[in-house]
Amino acid sequence: MAGQTTAYIGLGSNLGEREKSIQNAVKMLTEAENIEVIRVSDIVETAPLGQMNQPEYLNAVAEIKTPLSAEDLHKRLVDIETTLGREKKEKWASRIIDLDLLLFGADVINHPNLTIPHPQMHLRSFVLKGLCHLNPELVHPVINESVSELASWLNDADYLLNPKVPQLVSIAGIIGVGKTTLAEKLSKLLCCTLLLEAYDTNPFMPEVYAGKKELALDSQLYFLTTRTEQLTPDILAPGKIAVSDYIFNKELIYARRLLDARQLALYEKTYPLLADQVSSPVLVIYLQDSAQSCLQRIHRRNRPYEQKIELQFLEMLDSDYQQLYKDWKTCPVIHKQMSKFNCAKDDDLQHLANQIKCYIAVQD
């Protein structure tokens, strides 16, 4: 029918007969004039966000078609919530039923009482799972990625934007993948603090790469202490963006590859003491490319101390990074394949910068 819009509605409940409340909400949507319920996702149980001392939620997503405007549809959803007994309380309070208008076609709406797409749906695995069940190729109209891709960035976790912590964006990936180049460009585009690895000031690293393994511990401790100094909350201001061309968690990756057993034992006693002092990233940009392509970049940039790096070492680092992010739950991770992403292209760079803005909370 002409004039029909496909919309997606998030349903949630954590009070009373949770499943029955969701079923009743779907029934009321089905019976409502000018709303056609097409499909409803599976119901999943999720832990509460915000106020943690409350019951777990049941959540689902409904796909509908409607000739209504987004504003009128939103009013209908509020009416259904009220009919089913929802009481308006503080933001994160428990509720009998919650109906959120997630997407309305490809519309982007920023009104005082209505924001579409739902402003934090991309941070909720339980929402993205429901959307993936219905239409995994559905594209978020602001982030311009499919919901299946967005879900992969969360790794089954759910996140809140928190302007009270430093908005640290860390770029990760093996040597030669392009971390520093991207960090420099993003810091200019986002007008934010740039944090670079202390390669040029590390007095031990050239000798370690030249074969003096007895200095490997000195080199790793130098990196560990300088990065701790850069990433302390006293240095990084709450609600302010900073971009680093490294992620602090890489320290153990390199230590375990470069140190002998005795050196590593000492390092692993020191690492947790300093790791507890640094700010965690709110977002990671994980650059991925073949070890062979990275080795070619290493040769082209021609840093003398890097020229003895071997392909096998890069392949092992690549495996380590993949393992690190396999179970990563600290923050969302945007994956960028360098075969499809080129930070020398303004469009690619601006696209990434726009995505980053959706995952950070900046204080005015």
C-alpha positions in Angstrom: 0.0 0.0 0.0 1.3 3.5 -0.9 2.5 5.6 1.9 3.4 2.7 4.2 6.6 2.9 6.3 8.4 -0.1 7.8 9.2 0.6 11.4 10.8 -1.4 14.2 9.7 -1.3 17.8 11.6 -2.5 20.8 9.6 -4.2 23.5 10.8 -4.8 27.1 9.5 -5.8 30.5 11.0 -6.6 33.9 8.0 -6.4 36.3 5.1 -8.8 36.8 4.3 -11.4 34.2 7.0 -10.2 31.8 6.3 -12.4 28.8 2.5 -11.9 29.1 3.1 -8.1 29.1 5.1 -8.3 25.9 2.4 -10.6 24.3 -0.3 -8.1 25.3 1.7 -5.2 23.8 2.0 -7.1 20.5 -1.7 -8.0 20.6 -2.6 -4.3 21.1 -0.3 -3.3 18.2 -1.9 -6.0 16.0 -5.4 -4.7 16.9 -4.5 -1.0 16.5 -5.8 0.9 13.5 -3.2 1.8 10.8 -0.6 -0.6 12.3 0.2 -4.0 10.7 2.5 -6.2 12.7 4.7 -8.1 10.2 7.0 -10.2 12.4 8.2 -10.4 16.0 11.6 -11.6 17.0 12.4 -14.2 19.7 12.2 -13.0 23.2 15.6 -12.8 25.0 16.4 -12.2 28.7 18.9 -9.5 29.5 20.5 -7.9 32.5 19.3 -4.4 33.4 21.2 -1.3 32.5 21.6 1.8 34.6 20.1 0.8 38.0 21.5 -2.7 38.4 19.5 -3.7 41.6 16.3 -4.7 39.7 14.9 -7.8 37.9 16.2 -9.0 34.6 14.4 -7.9 31.4 12.6 -9.8 28.7 13.2 -8.1 25.3 11.9 -8.5 21.7 11.6 -6.4 18.5 8.5 -6.1 16.3 8.5 -5.1 12.7 5.5 -3.2 11.6 4.1 -1.3 8.6 2.1 1.9 9.1 0.8 5.0 7.2 1.2 7.0 10.4 3.8 9.6 10.9 6.7 8.8 13.3 5.2 11.2 15.8 1.7 9.7 15.7 3.2 6.2 15.9 5.2 7.2 19.0 2.0 8.6 20.6 0.3 5.3 20.0 3.1 3.4 21.7 2.8 5.7 24.7 -0.9 5.1 24.9 -0.3 1.3 24.8 2.2 1.6 27.6 -0.2 3.5 29.7 -3.0 1.1 29.0 -0.8 -1.8 30.1 0.0 -0.1 33.4 3.3 1.6 32.9 4.0 4.3 35.3 6.4 7.1 34.3 9.4 7.1 36.7 13.1 7.9 36.5 14.9 6.9 33.4 16.3 3.5 34.5 13.5 2.4 36.7 11.8 -1.0 36.4 8.7 -1.1 34.2 5.8 -3.4 33.3 6.2 -2.6 29.6 8.5 -0.5 27.5 7.9 0.3 23.9 10.7 2.1 22.0 10.5 3.3 18.4 13.8 2.1 17.2 13.7 2.8 13.4 11.2 4.5 11.2 12.1 3.7 7.6 15.4 5.5 6.9 14.3 8.6 8.6 16.5 10.6 11.0 14.5 12.6 13.4 15.7 14.9 16.2 12.8 16.4 18.0 12.6 17.3 21.7 10.4 14.3 22.5 11.5 11.9 19.8 14.9 10.8 18.4 15.1 8.3 15.6 17.1 6.1 15.2 16.8 5.4 18.9 19.9 7.2 20.3 21.5 4.2 22.0 20.1 1.2 20.1 23.5 0.6 18.5 24.9 0.0 22.0 22.4 -2.7 23.0 23.1 -6.2 21.9 19.6 -7.3 22.9 18.1 -4.8 20.5 20.5 -5.6 17.6 19.9 -9.3 18.1 16.2 -8.8 17.7 16.7 -6.7 14.6 19.1 -9.3 13.2 16.5 -11.9 13.7 14.1 -9.9 11.6 16.4 -8.3 9.0 20.2 -8.7 9.4 20.9 -6.5 6.4 18.9 -3.6 7.8 21.1 -0.4 7.7 21.3 2.1 10.6 20.6 5.4 8.8 23.1 7.4 10.8 26.0 4.9 11.3 25.5 3.5 7.8 26.2 -0.1 8.7 24.0 -3.2 8.8 22.6 -4.2 12.2 24.5 -7.5 11.9 27.8 -5.5 11.6 26.8 -3.3 14.5 26.0 -6.4 16.6 29.5 -7.8 15.9 31.1 -4.7 17.3 29.4 -5.3 20.7 30.4 -9.0 21.2 27.2 -9.8 23.0 27.6 -7.0 25.5 25.5 -3.9 26.3 27.0 -0.4 27.0 26.0 3.0 28.3 27.4 6.3 27.2 29.1 7.9 30.2 30.3 11.6 29.9 31.8 11.4 33.4 34.9 9.4 32.1 37.5 10.3 29.5 36.3 9.6 26.0 39.4 7.6 25.0 39.3 6.2 21.5 42.1 3.6 21.1 43.3 2.4 17.7 44.5 -1.2 17.7 46.3 -3.5 15.2 49.6 -5.0 14.4 52.8 -3.1 13.4 52.5 -1.5 10.1 48.7 -1.6 9.8 48.4 2.3 9.9 47.4 3.1 13.5 49.5 6.3 13.8 48.4 7.7 10.4 44.7 7.2 11.3 45.1 8.6 14.8 46.7 11.8 13.5 44.0 12.3 11.0 41.2 11.6 13.4 42.6 13.9 16.1 42.5 16.8 13.6 39.0 15.9 12.4 37.6 15.5 15.9 39.7 18.4 17.3 40.9 16.3 20.2 44.0 15.2 22.1 46.4 12.9 20.3 48.4 10.3 22.2 51.2 8.6 20.4 53.4 5.6 21.3 56.8 6.7 22.6 58.7 4.9 19.9 61.2 7.7 19.2 62.1 8.2 22.8 62.5 4.6 23.8 66.3 4.2 24.1 66.1 0.4 24.4 63.9 -0.6 21.5 66.4 -0.2 18.6 68.8 -2.4 20.4 66.2 -5.0 21.2 65.2 -5.2 17.5 69.0 -5.5 16.7 69.1 -8.7 18.8 70.0 -7.5 22.4 67.3 -9.6 24.1 68.7 -8.8 27.5 67.3 -5.3 27.1 63.8 -6.5 26.1 62.4 -6.1 29.7 63.8 -2.5 29.9 62.1 -1.7 26.6 58.7 -3.1 27.6 58.8 -1.4 31.0 59.6 1.9 29.3 56.5 1.5 27.1 54.5 0.4 30.1 55.4 3.4 32.2 55.1 6.0 29.5 51.7 4.7 28.4 50.5 4.7 32.0 51.6 8.4 32.3 49.6 9.2 29.2 46.4 7.4 30.1 45.9 8.3 33.8 42.5 9.9 34.6 44.4 12.9 36.0 45.7 13.6 32.4 42.6 12.7 30.4 39.7 15.0 31.2 36.2 13.5 31.8 33.9 14.0 28.8 36.8 15.1 26.5 37.9 13.1 23.5 41.4 11.7 23.1 42.7 9.4 20.4 45.6 7.0 20.9 47.5 5.1 18.3 47.7 2.1 20.7 45.6 0.2 23.2 47.1 -0.3 26.6 46.1 -4.0 26.6 48.6 -4.7 23.9 51.3 -4.5 26.5 50.9 -8.2 27.5 50.8 -9.3 23.9 54.2 -7.9 23.2 55.7 -8.8 26.5 54.7 -12.5 26.0 56.3 -12.5 22.6 59.5 -10.6 23.3 60.5 -11.5 26.9 62.0 -14.7 28.2 60.4 -16.6 31.1 62.3 -14.8 33.8 61.7 -11.3 32.4 58.1 -12.1 31.8 57.6 -13.2 35.4 58.8 -9.9 36.7 56.8 -7.9 34.0 53.6 -9.7 34.9 54.0 -8.7 38.5 54.4 -5.0 37.5 51.7 -4.8 34.8 48.5 -5.1 36.9 49.7 -2.4 39.3 50.0 0.1 36.5 47.0 -1.2 34.5 44.7 -0.4 37.4 45.8 3.3 37.1 44.9 3.9 33.4 41.6 5.0 31.8 39.9 2.3 29.8 38.9 3.2 26.2 35.2 3.9 25.5 35.8 2.7 21.9 38.4 0.7 20.0 39.1 1.0 16.3 40.6 -2.3 15.3 42.5 -2.1 12.0 43.0 -5.4 10.3 45.1 -6.3 7.3 47.3 -9.2 6.1 50.7 -9.6 7.8 52.3 -9.5 4.3 50.7 -6.1 3.5 51.8 -4.7 6.9 55.3 -6.0 6.3 55.4 -4.1 3.0 54.4 -0.9 4.7 57.1 -1.4 7.4 59.7 -1.7 4.6 58.3 1.4 2.8 58.4 3.6 5.9 62.0 2.4 6.4 62.5 2.8 10.2 65.9 1.2 10.6 65.1 -0.7 13.8 62.0 -2.3 12.2 63.7 -3.7 9.1 64.5 -7.0 10.8 60.9 -7.7 11.7 59.8 -11.0 10.1 56.5 -12.1 8.6 56.1 -14.9 11.1 56.3 -12.4 14.0 53.6 -10.2 12.4 51.4 -13.3 11.9 51.8 -14.2 15.6 50.8 -10.7 16.6 47.8 -10.9 14.3 46.7 -14.1 16.0 47.2 -12.5 19.5 45.1 -9.5 18.6 42.3 -11.7 17.2 42.3 -13.6 20.5 42.3 -10.4 22.5 39.1 -9.2 20.8 37.4 -12.6 20.7 36.0 -12.2 24.2 36.4 -8.4 24.6 33.8 -6.8 26.8 35.4 -3.5 27.8 33.8 -1.3 25.1 32.5 -1.5 21.5 35.1 -2.4 18.9 34.7 -1.0 15.3 36.4 -3.4 12.9 38.0 -1.9 9.8 39.4 -4.1 7.1 42.2 -2.1 5.4 41.2 -3.7 2.0 38.0 -1.7 2.3 39.0 1.3 4.3 41.5 4.0 3.3 42.1 6.8 5.7 43.8 8.8 2.9 40.3 9.1 1.4 38.3 12.0 2.9 35.0 10.1 2.6 36.3 7.0 4.4 37.8 9.2 7.2 34.7 11.3 7.6 32.5 8.2 7.7 34.6 6.7 10.5 34.6 10.1 12.4 30.8 10.2 12.2 30.6 6.6 13.5 32.9 7.4 16.4 30.6 10.3 17.5 27.8 7.8 18.0 29.9 5.8 20.5 31.2 8.7 22.7 29.6 11.0 25.3 31.1 14.5 25.2 30.5 17.1 27.9 29.5 20.5 26.8 
